[in-house]
Amino acid sequence: MSKIKPSKGAPYARILGVGGYRPTRVVPNEVILETIDSSDEWIRSRSGIETRHWAGPDETVAAMSIEASGKAIADAGVSAEQIGAVVVSTVSHFSQTPAVATEIADKLGTNKAAAFDISAGCAGFGYGLTLAKGMVVEGSAEYVLVIGVERLSDLTDLEDRATAFLFGDGAGAVVVGPSQEPAIGPTVWGSEGDKSETIKQTIPWDRLHFGDRSGLPVDSQGNIKFPAITQEGQAVFRWAVFEMAKVAQQALDAAGISADDLDVFIPHQANVRIIDSMVKTLKLPEHVTVARDIRTTGNTSAASIPLAMERLLATGEAKSGDTALVIGFGAGLVYAATVVTLP
């Protein structure tokens, strides 16, 4: 017989509050066209993106996270001292250690909250949400702060016609806490590492310092390019459209609901054509509000779902208590989908 005392947490978990931060600088397509041979019409037709936000020197990963988190904590009606864990999903915090989550937890005024970073690309928010739900139900934290944050402008090759227009910066955060009824459904998640080459960093960090520097990509002035995100656009598009619609349906099935029961659909904001194709494949009814935040925010990776959620609630396009399907997918290739009740 085990001598270990069983853990005891809340019966269920829910999202209690959401907050977002978008950098002050708005970058229209015209700026992108200064370094690539393309057109505003082509960018809009291929991605749906009209503008994106790029962070300034003071809008660091930590600073943006703190701004978004403060709003989420206030929206949840709790205090920073009540936050028991801080989970940050990001691929653009350039210090290998310590985790940026520890800095955020301290500056927010938490009471020595557990804090760690995760790297799950554009599915990172779903991964963090799943971990937070587990902590609340298991009892290791009563309230968990989940942050998705990126400065992807730092990892964008502005001379790469295939990706220069895609990425934006920002932070989105939610507070997950106890619930007396199910409000975060089962997560359908996974990875397909055999497709990892389709979205990746152009060169690993160590090649800049330790490795053979011959053959490294150079810019128009002949300087070695800083590592950037690159992707095989058509392969990613096909995978997202066909495979992720299946995952989204599995999440609906796992939650025990149908498309007709949905109020809101919040997919990762990767490409408006992917979003529209998923809506069609899932046969979502016309009453379902669909997030298309990508038009003015671009692809912000782990931040895209909480940023889109925050905007829908702020504009009144979605309301508290709505049932929403959220799905993130990206580099790895990784994915995570679940059904939630909006805060």
Disulfide bonds with the S-S distance in Angstrom:
none
